[in-house]
Amino acid sequence: MNMHFNTSAIIRKKRDGKKLSAKEVGYLISEYTKGNIPDYQISAFLMASYLQGLDPKETTYLMRSMMDSGVILDLSGIKSPRVDKHSTGGVGDKVSLILAPLLATCGVCVPMISGRGLGHTGGTLDKLESIPGFRTDLTIKEFKRQLKEIGVAMIGQTTELAPADKKIYALRDVTATVNSIPLIAASIMCKKLAEDLDGLVLDVKFGNGAFMQEYRRAKQLAQTMVQIGRRSGVKTVAVMTSMDDPLGMNVGNSLEAIEAIESLKGKGPEDLMEVTLTLGAEMLKLAKVRGGIDLLQERIESGAALSKFRKMIECQGGDSRVIEDYSYLPLPKYTIDLMAKRTGYVSGIDCFSIGILLIDLGGGRKRKEDSIDASCGFKIHKKTGDHVNRGTCLAQVCSDDRSKAQRIADRLKQAFSIQSKPIRQKRIVREVLK
């Protein structure tokens, strides 16, 4: 493909701040995927892109080239509108487990391809796999069949989808070029747009527990992804949500699976349900399904959403008895209570630290190949703005290792700040970008 291009000349052009054409970007990605361009040259291109930036057109060229490096799903045989959701990652974010089956009960097909936890944020696949037997490694054929049968499937990224992105991300990770908005946006969108979607809703998080902590930069990322979606002919909406507190009350894989099930039973925490229903209403709009939040709440109250989740578990090899009996999930043996040392108001929670402490407890990964303990985690009883008395339980540390749980509890104390005066609670859903 385009063998007359000179790789060094393209790198030099970007290094000097000039704009690249679709063919130039396509040549780099295609030849690198084939193994015809070495890592060191793509690393140089990534650094040049990091320092000089990529404009919206170049970012779209990069996204499309990475998407075209592998299989693009053909879901045209599914007549229902196909809409997915992607989160930029947060602590306690189990929204996908609730949202995917919920939307499927509204006549929307949800082909959700998700990731594992890495760094301080959890992964949807790890939460699903805490359910005994649940398979997230469906083949594309199995994925399509399940979507036709029940309208929802939740799997991991296959080797066939956007292989260039996987190779390039590995380079970004070791060349200090991860934190680039165009590169992040292209990486996220190449996988989502390979799903053959009619619409995509992005949950872009900001705050101390988010990857992109500063609101301005998080919004810039959201706007970049919305632009890419539109340029690619996929209706895309971004919802800006706060990650200054853990989302919901449970942090940790099986604990979050329990909270998702409780939410599908109509007993979800207020903050978790606000984000879930806001995202769900935007997905319904993109699917041109009327009813909004009222329809979503009716599907939960009727039991339809829980029934769909049960069906998804069974279709993907999981033990659906977990819905009635949580003892079928991996559960911790010990619980250590963390008590407030003074009376006052919770003025802040270091959400990032909670994510890191989960890794140290064994419930997260420092490297992709690390194994995790699905049973451990935290139960957060008080959030920012809540009044507490001295001796009130702020949180609980759950683990099979009592001594480790106690050590983590001692460190967890530092994540909670308490002051004497009440504070104004921040909005969780800040803005919707279209």
Secondary structure, DSSP 4 states (H G I P E B T S, - for coil): --TT--HHHHHHHHHTTPPPPHHHHHHHHHHHHHT-S-HHHHHHHHHHHHHH---HHHHHHHHHHHHTTS-----TT--S-BEEEEE---TT--HHHHHHHHHHTTT-BEEEEE---BTTB--HHHHHHTSTT------HHHHHHHHHHHSEEEEEPPTTS-HHHHHHHHHHHHTT-SS-HHHHHHHHHHHHHTT--SEEEEEEEESTTSSS-SHHHHHHHHHHHHHHHHHTT-EEEEEEEE-SS-SSSEESHHHHHHHHHHHHTT---HHHHHHHHHHHHHHHHHHT-TTHHHHHHHHHHTTHHHHHHHHHHHHTT--GGGGT-GGGS---SEEEEEE-SSSEEEEEE-HHHHHHHHHHHTSS-SSTT----TT-EEEE---TT-EE-TT-EEEEEEES-HHHHHHHHHHHGGGEEEESS--PPPPSEEEEE-
